């Protein structure tokens, strides 16, 4: 096989670049990223699952072995395992799959590829501008006449994207096989041709990974329906997962709102209780302050009992605000003011109104008032102390 150095086609394609879309490189990156992402996810699946949905990358390679025989081998994960050699003549006359009786059901479902020898094709490495990424196959169709000794109508061709340079240019390998060579190889396969999914070219590292079969003769991958089914299931599961996440977030938000409302209710109840306690303490402090501002009733009555003479009887003894009111009968009514003077509990005792003689008891009825005196300062401070 002839080798070639990379060739730039900037001049030849400059006139055609005007019609290309500027988003070609972006679409290529997205397509490559999705392919890599799908391949990485597939490695996490069990082998049987990858085989079921056509993600294992398995191929049943069909090669000419000479003497009218074809060699069958299974290619998977970069390794190729020989299966058998089958005479093409023995496959004629089969009503369905010619290899169904020779292969296990699992291997029979693997896509079948004709593998051409390396010297059956020609490979050229090219350097193309980034704008060619969107219509790479069309661009390479124009390059066949320049880079190979064949006309584009006389070959089957495909390409491999080898990489992208720092300046955005693409490293591409063009693979061509003369139509006459490919048609002869296909004709030699006889009844196996309709079962082929593609045609690849052999190399030192195994199949190149191109498909040289004509578009009109491409066979649909039998695993394609499983792949579409897997994609649909993945979309459904993704939608369900997003819906479930939304429901979980909604439920969590409702639970949080309920907790906040419950905490707010308890906080309001605690605030009301705290306010009640504050009001109670202030009320008690007020009562204590009022009590500290005047003598106690017991002390006043005790002082009256010690100062009033035995000839005096009280009909009423009342404390009204800061004054004490005494109404009663006494044979010494005119001297009562003198008895009450000098007390530390009141001051300014005085008779209110005139004395009235009671003929039945032969005593004088009197009305006497006095102004209560606040207790000492130390007693007031003790009374104003906070209630605990």
VENLIN-V233979 format. One record per residue. N is the residue number from 0. RES is the residue in one letter. NEAR is the number of other ideal C-beta (glycine too) atoms within 10 Angstrom. Layout:
BEGIN
n,res,near
N,RES,NEAR
N,RES,NEAR
END
This chain:
BEGIN
n,res,near
0,X,11
1,X,8
2,X,8
3,X,14
4,X,7
5,X,14
6,X,15
7,X,12
8,X,19
9,X,13
10,X,7
11,X,13
12,X,17
13,X,11
14,X,8
15,X,14
16,X,16
17,X,7
18,X,8
19,X,18
20,X,12
21,X,10
22,X,11
23,X,19
24,X,18
25,X,13
26,X,12
27,X,18
28,X,12
29,X,11
30,X,12
31,X,13
32,X,10
33,X,10
34,X,10
35,X,10
36,X,10
37,X,12
38,X,11
39,X,9
40,X,11
41,X,16
42,X,8
43,X,8
44,X,15
45,X,8
46,X,12
47,X,9
48,X,13
49,X,17
50,X,20
51,X,17
52,X,19
53,X,20
54,X,20
55,X,18
56,X,15
57,X,19
58,X,21
59,X,22
60,X,23
61,X,23
62,X,18
63,X,19
64,X,14
65,X,8
66,X,8
67,X,13
68,X,15
69,X,22
70,X,16
71,X,20
72,X,17
73,X,16
74,X,19
75,X,16
76,X,9
77,X,9
78,X,9
79,X,16
80,X,9
81,X,11
82,X,17
83,X,12
84,X,14
85,X,19
86,X,12
87,X,18
88,X,10
89,X,12
90,X,18
91,X,10
92,X,8
93,X,13
94,X,6
95,X,8
96,X,16
97,X,20
98,X,22
99,X,12
100,X,10
101,X,15
102,X,18
103,X,9
104,X,7
105,X,11
106,X,16
107,X,16
108,X,16
109,X,22
110,X,19
111,X,22
112,X,20
113,X,24
114,X,24
115,X,21
116,X,14
117,X,13
118,X,10
119,X,19
120,X,26
121,X,22
122,X,20
123,X,22
124,X,16
125,X,23
126,X,16
127,X,24
128,X,20
129,X,19
130,X,23
131,X,26
132,X,26
133,X,17
134,X,16
135,X,16
136,X,10
137,X,11
138,X,25
139,X,24
140,X,15
141,X,14
142,X,22
143,X,20
144,X,12
145,X,11
146,X,18
147,X,20
148,X,12
149,X,16
150,X,10
151,X,14
152,X,9
153,X,13
154,X,22
155,X,21
156,X,20
157,X,22
158,X,21
159,X,14
160,X,15
161,X,13
162,X,8
163,X,16
164,X,10
165,X,5
166,X,7
167,X,11
168,X,20
169,X,23
170,X,15
171,X,23
172,X,18
173,X,24
174,X,23
175,X,25
176,X,23
177,X,17
178,X,16
179,X,10
180,X,16
181,X,20
182,X,13
183,X,12
184,X,20
185,X,17
186,X,9
187,X,14
188,X,19
189,X,14
190,X,14
191,X,21
192,X,16
193,X,10
194,X,19
195,X,19
196,X,21
197,X,20
198,X,25
199,X,24
200,X,25
201,X,18
202,X,15
203,X,5
204,X,8
205,X,15
206,X,18
207,X,20
208,X,13
209,X,22
210,X,17
211,X,22
212,X,22
213,X,13
214,X,7
215,X,5
216,X,13
217,X,13
218,X,14
219,X,9
220,X,13
221,X,15
222,X,20
223,X,13
224,X,12
225,X,16
226,X,14
227,X,11
228,X,12
229,X,18
230,X,12
231,X,10
232,X,11
233,X,11
234,X,10
235,X,10
236,X,10
237,X,10
238,X,10
239,X,10
240,X,10
241,X,10
242,X,10
243,X,10
244,X,10
245,X,10
246,X,10
247,X,10
248,X,10
249,X,10
250,X,10
251,X,10
252,X,10
253,X,10
254,X,10
255,X,10
256,X,10
257,X,10
258,X,10
259,X,10
260,X,10
261,X,10
262,X,10
263,X,10
264,X,10
265,X,10
266,X,10
267,X,10
268,X,10
269,X,10
270,X,10
271,X,10
272,X,10
273,X,10
274,X,10
275,X,10
276,X,10
277,X,10
278,X,10
279,X,11
280,X,13
281,X,11
282,X,11
283,X,12
284,X,15
285,X,10
286,X,12
287,X,17
288,X,12
289,X,10
290,X,14
291,X,18
292,X,13
293,X,21
294,X,23
295,X,13
296,X,13
297,X,8
298,X,13
299,X,19
300,X,14
301,X,13
302,X,17
303,X,20
304,X,10
305,X,9
306,X,17
307,X,20
308,X,11
309,X,7
310,X,12
311,X,22
312,X,11
313,X,16
314,X,9
315,X,9
316,X,17
317,X,10
318,X,15
319,X,9
320,X,8
321,X,13
322,X,14
323,X,25
324,X,14
325,X,23
326,X,15
327,X,19
328,X,20
329,X,24
330,X,13
331,X,16
332,X,21
333,X,12
334,X,13
335,X,22
336,X,15
337,X,11
338,X,18
339,X,22
340,X,13
341,X,9
342,X,17
343,X,11
344,X,20
345,X,21
346,X,13
347,X,12
348,X,20
349,X,11
350,X,15
351,X,11
352,X,10
353,X,9
354,X,15
355,X,12
356,X,11
357,X,11
358,X,6
359,X,6
360,X,12
361,X,9
362,X,20
363,X,19
364,X,17
365,X,23
366,X,17
367,X,24
368,X,17
369,X,21
370,X,14
371,X,18
372,X,15
373,X,13
374,X,19
375,X,10
376,X,8
377,X,8
378,X,12
379,X,15
380,X,10
381,X,12
382,X,16
383,X,11
384,X,10
385,X,8
386,X,11
387,X,4
END
